[in-house]
Amino acid sequence: MNLDFNLADFFKLPTKIMFALALASGLVLFLPDSIVTKMYMVDFRNKYGFVIGLLFLISFSILVVTVFIGIYKYFNHLYFMKKFRATAKERLQKLDNYQKAIVYGLYMEDNHTGELPLHDGAVKLLKQNIIITETTNQYAVSDLNNAVFPYMLHPWVIEELQKDSELLSIFNAAYKEMNNKYKLQSQYESSYLDFPY
């Protein structure tokens, strides 16, 4: 039986395993002699006490650092989400009319989902600003030059539009303006250009 021990792999062990190692080595080190004698580990502790102590210190330190990092990430995420929610209306108001029309078009759908042009810059910006997201990773496309992909509104956008009638009317006006603009363009062009919604 060949056991290859790699120190780097030890540091990659899951938190559960680190906790178990810290607990087991701590028990062997700190339990009273009467209990350690009943476990027949007195000779083992005396012979390998330095290694057990080192294992305890390393695993306990990694466990403490992991817990602190987890707590920091949790509270950092809470702070980010609170700040994200506080500036939601402001970020939606900063969108241009085309982006507002896209958002309103998705909002008007029963499931808040619709196909959007994949190579459209406004769609990319809406996705980057966590306003829309793809509903799937793969989608059959018939025309690669004018590819469309299913997107949906993030729930926070729907909530903001539902609770603020003034904001909703702004988005509705932008939608109507963009729809009229595309209809006017279509009168002067041979091919009918319809607004995506």
RAJOGI-V599723 format. One line per field, one symbol per residue. psi: psi as a letter, one per 40 degrees, with the letter a starting at -180 (. if undefined). Layout:
psi=???
This chain:
psi=hhhhhhddddeeiidddddddddddddddeiiddddddefeddddddfddddddddddddddddddddddddddddddddddddddeddddddeiidddddddddddeidefiihihdehddddddddefdiiieidihhhdhddfhiihiiiiddddddddegdddddddddddddddddddddddeidihhiie.
